[in-house]
Every structure is written in structure tokens, then in C-alpha cells.
């Protein structure tokens, strides 16, 4: 195989090119890369490829991008030693925001706010029950603030970890330590019990065309939910977007600032306003993540209107699979809040038999209720 | 490197060989990800075999902590020692105290054992199952290859153990830990390499059977299955057929033994609906 010329500067430049492509190839990784090449000796192309791939990548998602940058940087001379790179993705379209002006007919202010109650209730209280698809810009701002105060944690489960407790089995470690401190004199028995941990929560947010009015609010909800978990276990909430493809956005939502987080999600999600193939997406989720353990024992929340363009029987089968894996499956449907709603969409009807709780998802109050259901407090 | 691993019956491609070479030279752990059954765990066994070093395995689980992974004190024996000393009339309190935290009361758990056994191969299996606190603890251990036991002081490994970490990606492992490691993604092997692996692991199985089983598994993997079979399943299947006394595979026998390779009812049904004899015939014609 051909040799790769150039000294350290060229290789450091390669690291910079990778960072520009979105890999987290920080200086320490580049340093490891250089040390690895040092150990491997003369710079054969394949050695450079593998040394870089082993030291500069941190996950499977990085590998595609790495192959592309490698071919671009060192030239496509010969065949790339790895699997063939996929073509570059087009730049992501702008993030959809809640529509500002066009209101849903018939949901004007008069018929939504009964006079007497509205006079007593604070504006925020009224807003809580409004459909987020039909808000003005100012009202939307208030809803954002309401959403920011959210907490979403799974119902508690007993973990394998033992914690000191007043009652429970005797804890030999702490008991004997105590005894040793007293010179071997048997004294108080120390006890321990199983600690409780919240279950993992997995949110699957539908960002397809039919969900456009809600996507912004739901992602804000997901952001708040991912951040307000119990201290130190932020990773307990996982967020995916589904549309024409499945995208894991947990890391993108990691920014503390919701605006920055949503911008990162917008950059990560390639399929805003596309069609919905819920069944296929669910299968992709279960194959890649769920079956390996992410959905196992977790509370899985699907935030979707159940509008399925694909085969409803596939969706039904995948929902059955999900139901067997997860502790509980909750489906939040923004359209359920509309008067006279019936789950007639073929996808929704197919999914319902495998859903433990079917709730609304159109307003702040509905999302609050959803959070309670996830916690195991509210009954749907 | 490649040859040395092949000598112990583990076949590697160029990437994995480079990873192993660098792991040994740079003293870096290898972080292995990939589908179940592609040989992540057996890499550690192969490395141990190659180096002639013991394999020390730590299986991670939710709630694992330092006392289960690193060391613990043998409290009952400590108490007994204290009683015995009392009965013998020892009054030197300081000496007694020092004796209590003697090495002989130290119960070594896998991580400490790996540091103190030289050379050794340490397998930290399914690290994504442990909590993030444990990851932070592991990070400290893997960057210094030393641990501090308050009563004994710092224990350092002269030659760091070769470390293999595996993950099934149920949870993203923290980047700080990954940065310490060489990252290797395991793909399913090509037909030729998988066949070589099966032949290497099961030399007693007839060549024809090994070839047919490998071809079938490769065909199954390209179907949309809930759980595509890994190399481990290929070996299991060939072994099962060999145990039945088969030297050649036909569609009927394949269907009867599908359970060795496929573990979901949906997958079995899907495989039954495939034309297995056509797959076998194609392979026979190609070979």
C-alpha cells in the first residue's frame, strides 16, 4: 500500500479536518494518534488509517465521517482501506418553530376561555390548557418558561445497589467496622437495604410533517425532561427523534440553554417535516438500541399523532415487541386533546393494544399529566 | 501480531491487529463495541492465550462499586484475629491494629488482582451496564494503573495489565473514559474469514458442513432479522450439527436445528419461509 508523506504538521492538520467534520478529536486524542504512528513505524497508508480510526474515533457514528475525511485529506489514492464512505449529507433545513399567526379555525380566544373562570385564573393557568399549536408569539414565550420548569423521572425501581438503612439485612462491612472501632466488642448492628433508582425514560419524539405545530414545544419538553432528572443521573433520560429516520438527540440536548440545545438538535436531525414511517422507525430503534438494553425495564414514551404512512401491521408488531421489552409504554398524542378525537388513524389503532397509557400531549397541562404518568403517579 | 493471535485460534483483520499491537505498546485499553456474538469478549481470551497470561474478568452490572470490583476486607477473619489476640493476652494495641489491616485480610477483587498479577489480561465486560460513578472510578484506575488502599498505601502495577473493555451500547459511555482507550468497532466477518474461524475453532467438523453453515448464517444476516446471528452462533450451529453426526447440511436438517442460530420466534419463522436449499445450492455451485 502507498505511503503517506508529510510530517507532524500534516497529521495535526488531519486532526483539525476531523474536528471540522464534527468529530471530537481533541488535542489529547491527536497526541495519542501521533504516538501510535510513532510505534507503528514508517507511515503506510493503512497504518495511518487504522491508527487514526482507533485513537480519534469515539463511537460507531464517527466511523463514517472518519472514512470520508480520511479519503478527502489523504486523497482517494487506491481504495480506502475501510468500508466505502457514504456521500455527504445535505445541510439540515431550518428548525420548524411553532406557527405564529395561522390559528386553528374555531379555537379563537372567546370559545376557549370561559368568562368567569378566566377572570379568576392567572394568564399562565389559562395558557396551561391551550393547544400549543394555536398560540401567539407572546403566549409561546410564556409556554417556554412553563416548560422549562419540568421534571420527568421514571417511576422508582429497586436497584442492585445497597444503601445504609434503618431496617433491612445486616451490613457486615459497616457492622464489623463499628465493632473493630470498639475493640471487637459486639455492639449495634448496622443494616442496609436496596436503594431505589428512577427507571430510565426514553422519549421518542415524532418530528414529521404532521407534527410540525407541536415539534418545537415537544422538543422543549424533552430538553427540560432530560435536564431535570435526579441529580447526577442526567443520562437517565434518552431522547430520539423519529420521522423518515431515527436520530438520537440525547447528546445534542445536553446544552443547558434550551435555545442552544434546540439549535444543536436542528443540526443533528436530517428529516424535519418528512413523512412518518413509525413502524420502520420503531424497528430501527429496537434493533439498534432497545433490544440491547435501552428499552429494557424503562418507561418508553412515544410523542406522536400516530399518522402512519407505512404498513400498520408492521407498527403493530414492533409495538408488541416494545411492550415486551419496556416496563411501560406511554403514548402521548397531541391530537387526542381535540374535541371529538377518536384514534381512527390506522397507525394509532394498530399501536393502541400495546400501549399501557394513552394520554394527551397538546398543552402544558397535558404534558404535566404525562410527566405524572411517567412517574407512575397518575392513571391514564 | 496477527500470526501470534492466529496461533491461539483467534483470527483478526488488519484493524484489530493494529489495535492489539498499539494496546500492548502504548499500554492503552481497547474499547470494543459491536453486535453481540462478534468476538468482543473472546478477544480478551485470545490475548491472554497469546501472552500466556491469566485472564481476569470483571462483569459489570448496575450498582457495582469499588468493594465488589477492587478489594474488600475479610471482616470475619479480622474479628477472629482480634478475639484470638485477646485470648492470648496481647495488650500491644498499636501492633494489633496494624495487624488487622495486613495483606492477608485483604480480599482481592478482579481489578486489584489484575494490577498485582503480572502479566495479566483484564476484561471489563459490558461496562455500559455499570453506573457512571463506576466509570469515573475506572477512569482513574486505567490512567494510573494504581489504586490507593487507605490502610496499605498505594499499590502500583509494575507492568500494566492489558485491558479489554466491551460495551453493548445500551448507554453512552463517558467520553473521558473512551479518550483513554483505543476504539474498535467489530463488524461481522466476511465469508472467508468466518469460515476460517469456524474451521479453526472446530477442526473436527467436516469442511463441507462448516462451509454450508457459514454460508447459511451469512445469508441469514442479510435478511432483516430481529437478532442477526453472530460468529458465536455460527460456531454453536456447526457444533450442534456435528453432535448430531451430520457431515452435510440439507434444508430439512437446517430447519430442525435453526434454534442454535436464531433466538427469536419471528426470526425462525422468517428463516423457515426462506428457500434454504436454494442458498445451499448456490454455495455448492459457487464452491
Interface residues (C-beta under 8 A of the other chain):
Chain A: X24 X26 X28 X29 X32 X35 X36 X39 X40 X46 X47 X50 X51 X53 X54 X55 X57 X58 X59 X60 X63 X81 X82 X83 X159 X160 X161 X162 X172 X173 X176 X177 X179 X180 X183 X184 X195 X232 X233 X235 X250 X251 X286 X287 X289 X291 X292 X293 X294 X296 X317 X321
Chain B: X14 X15 X18 X19 X21 X22 X25 X26 X28 X33 X36 X61 X62 X63 X64 X65 X67 X72 X73 X75 X76 X78 X79 X82 X83 X86 X100 X128 X129 X131 X132 X133 X168 X169 X170 X171 X172 X175 X178 X179 X182 X183 X184 X185 X187 X226 X227 X266
